[in-house]
Amino acid sequence: MSYNLLKGKKGIIFGALDENSIAWKTAERVKEEGGEFVLTNAPIALRMGTIDKLAEKTGSQVIPADATNLEDLENLVEKSMEILGGKIDFVLHAIGMSVNVRKGNHYTEQNYDFTQKGWDISAVSFHKTMQVLYKKEAMNEWGSIVALSYMAAQRVFPDYNDMADNKAFLESIARSFGYFFGKDHKVRVNTISQSPTPTTAGQGVKGFDGFIAYADKMSPLGNATALECADYTVSLFSDLTKKVTLQNLFHDGGFANMGVSQEVMESFIKGQEEK
């Protein structure tokens, strides 16, 4: 259902890789709500994904950009304003990657070159993106910048590896830069801590299927889907949330406030009885 929440608003969406990605679902929902945007991802990701299909569907242009490279980001912001005909109202940062996870390195046996690369892509790129937007005064007042996070930033999930550290850093950047963006330019900055979601990136985490089933049993409302996250993101891009900033917003069916659910406890007891 469309309410034209984003009619006349313009933005940039990072990270739409394929139809499973939250960024892809968000782009579709933004279009349905009347928003316009450019799509971007790193050149290698563009070759791996199917973003051209999304661009055609939403009438959008794709600008390749390595989010860790300031020159690429400056070009992205300048070209986006040219294409969209003015300043930016919303930005979605939905990129993250751990080379250690991809290479199967345990958290206690990290390759620190890989650690730094993942840290740069997953967190520092968010600072770089906002720094370029801030310096160029590219955001309209009451604009909204959102990045995607996960609860491993606050709690231990062993197989999430160094991505947990990356997400903690990402959330800190949102708060710290969000203060200056809000004070100086009336721009909101928030992170969404989403349920484990079967995206291409999420499924790269060891034991993901068991993990997502556990989270679903723990959450009173069940896991939030990628489409539901897109809906929530749209609400944060809209004028309905003009005074929400510096927040890490849990979008996880209630998981973040649970100790244990009856369903999980019963499953544990059953397992103990079967021993």
N, C-alpha and C positions, 0 to 999 in steps of 0.2 A: 504494500500500500504506500502510495506517495503523498506527501503533504507539502511538497516543494520547499522543504526546510532549507535548502541550499541554493535557491533560485538567485542567480546573479553572482554567486560566489565562485572564486577561481583558486586553483591550487596545484600542488605537486604531490604525486603519489610514488614513493619509493618501494620497490620490492615485489611487484606483481610478476611472479615467475610462471605460474600455471593456474588452472581453474581451482586447485585446492588451496591456494594461498589466501590469507586474510586480506592482503592488499588487493588482490584480484576482486574478491567479493565486495570490498569497500569501494573500489572504482565503479563497479556496477551499481551499487546503492547510491553513491554520490550522483551518478548520472541520472538515476531515477528521481532523485530529489532536486534536480535542476542545476546541479553544479557542473562546472567545466574544469578540466585539469590536463596536465601533461603527465605522461608516465616516464619513469626512469629506472634504470638498473645498470649494473656494471656491464661492460661489453660482453664478457664471458657468460654472464647470466642471461643476457639477451639471446645469445646463440643457443643456450641450453633450453630456454623456455619457449613459450608460445605467445609472447606479449603482443605481437602484431595482430593476432586474432582479437585480443581485447581492445586494442587501439581502434581497429575497424568497427567493432561492435559499439564502442562508446564515442566514436568520432573524435578521437584524441590523437595527439602526436607523441612519438617516443623520442626522447633525448638520451642517448647513452651517456652515462657519467659514473666514474669510479668515486664513490662517496668518501673515500679516504684521500682524494686528491683535490686540493683547494682550487686549482685552475679549472678542473672539470666542474666543480660545484659553482664557481663563478659563472662559467659559461651556461650551466644549467639554469641558474636563476635569471640571468640576463635574457636568454632565449625564451624562457617560460613567460616572462613579462611581455616580451614582444609578441609571442603567439597568443597570449590570453588578453592582451590589450590593457595591461595595468598591473597594479600591485597584487600580491598574493593574499588570499584569505585563509587558506588551510594547507597544512603539510602533514603527510603520514610517513613516518620513518618505520619501515617494516623489514629491516634487513638485519641479519646476524649470522655468524658462522664461527665454528670452532675447528681449526685445523687439527688440534689434538684429538677431538672426537672423531673426525673423519679418518685419522690415521690410527685410531685405536689405542692412543696413549692414555694410560691411567692417570687420574688426577695427581697422584704422588710421583709420577714419572713423566712430567711434562717436558716437551721440547720448547724452550722459552722463546725461540724465534717464532714458533707456531703460536705460542701464547700471545705474543705481542701483535701478531697479524690478526688474530681473532679479536683481540681487545680493540684494535684500530677499526676493524670493520663493524663490530657489534656496538661499540660505545662511543669511541672518540669521533667516529663519523657523524654522530648526532651533534656533538659540539661543533664540529667543522661546518656542518650544514647550517646550524643556527648562527654561527659567527658570520658566515657569508650573508645570510638573510638580514642580520642585525646591522652589519656595516653598510650594506647597500640600502638600508631602510626599505626593504622589499615587501614587508608585511603591512597590510592595512590594519588600522586600529581595530581591536576586538577580534583579530585573527586568532587562529588556533593551531597549535603544533602538537602532534600526538606521536608517541613512540610505543612500540609493543614490547612488553616485558613478561616476566614469569615469576612465580612465587619462590623459585629457587634463589632469588635475590635475598630473601629473608630467612629461608629454612633449608635444611640439608636434604638434597636429593642426589645421592652419590653418583649415579650414572649421568647426571647433567653436566658433570665435569667442570671445566673452567668457564663454560657459558654462564654458570651461576654468578661468578665474579664479574663477568661482562655485564650481566643484567643489573647487578648491584651498582656498578659504575654508571650505567645508563640512567638509572633512576636518580642518582645523585646529580648528574649533569642536568637532568630535567629540572630539578629543584633549583640548583644554583644559577643556571642560565635563565630559568624561568623568572627568577626574581628581577633580573635586569631587563628582560624583555617586557615584563609586565609594568615595571616602574617607568621605563623610558618610552615604551611604544604601545602600551595597553594590549599586549599580545599574551595569550594563554599558552602554557606549556604543561602537558600532563603525560603520564604513561598509563597504559592499560595492562594490568597483570591478568592475562588470559588463561583460561583452562588449557590443559594439554590438548592440542588440536592436531588432527591427522593431516598436517601439511607435508610437503616434500621435505622441508627442513626438520620438522618435528619427528618424522619417522626415522631420521638418522640417529636418534638417541637410542642407546642400547636398552632393551626391555620395554620399548615404548608401548606395545599392545597391553602388557600387564599393568603398566603404569596408568594408562588412560582408563582401563577398567576399574582400577582401584580408586582413582579420582572421581569417577562417576558414582561409585558406591558411597563415597565419603560425602558427596555434595548433596544437600537437601533437594536442590533443583536439578541435579545432574550437571554434566559438563556443558559449558557454553560452546556452541558451534562457531565455525568461521563466519557464517552469515550473521549470526547473532552478534558477534564481535564487530562486524561491519556496521550493523545497526547502531551499536553503542558508539562507535567512532563517529558516525554521522551526527549523533546527538551532541558530541563534543565539538564538532565543526560548526554546529548551528548556533544561532543567537540565543537558544534556550539555556545555554550553559556559560553565559558571558563572564560570570564571576567565579568559575571553577578553574583554579590554576595551582601549580606546584604539588599536584596530587598524584599518588600512585593508586589507581582505581582498580579494585579487584573485580574482575568480571569472570566469575568461576563457579556460579551456582551455590555459593556459600562455603566453598572448600576452605578458604583462608581462615575462617573462624571456627572450624571444627577441630575437636580433639579426636573423637572417634564416633563413627555412626553405628547404629544398631546392626545394620546390614554387615558391616565390616567385622564387628565383634562376633556376630553369629558365625560368620565364615571362619574366623580364627578359632572359635570354640569347636566347631565341627572338625577342623583340621587336627586339633589337639586330641579329640576323641577317637579319631581314626588311626592315631599312631599306635 
